């Protein structure tokens, strides 16, 4: 039988390949919705890190869980800031701010 570690490595490599294929084929106009989707997925990682930190039976596991919560939160906040900045590029300027042609 295949060990759980080998199955985990296999799934990880397969996910990397599929992710690379998907990202390289996304047209530039769809990058903003893709960023929003990946922010939602990062939010799921915060929930997982909270569960790990809350149910840890060891001090080291608790510390690692809290660190994971902090890093995932930084990732989500940064992603939303970048997405907001990208969306602001699509807003129309007021008529007085437009340069003359």
Number of C-alpha atoms within 10 A of each C-alpha: 3 6 7 9 9 10 11 11 11 12 12 12 12 12 12 12 11 11 11 11 11 10 11 9 8 11 8 8 8 9 14 16 12 14 16 17 12 15 19 14 12 19 17 13 18 21 13 16 21 18 13 18 22 13 11 15 10 9 10 11 15 18 13 15 22 18 14 19 21 14 14 20 16 13 16 20 14 13 18 17 12 15 18 13 12 14 12 10 9 8 8 9 9 7 7 7 8 9 6 5 3
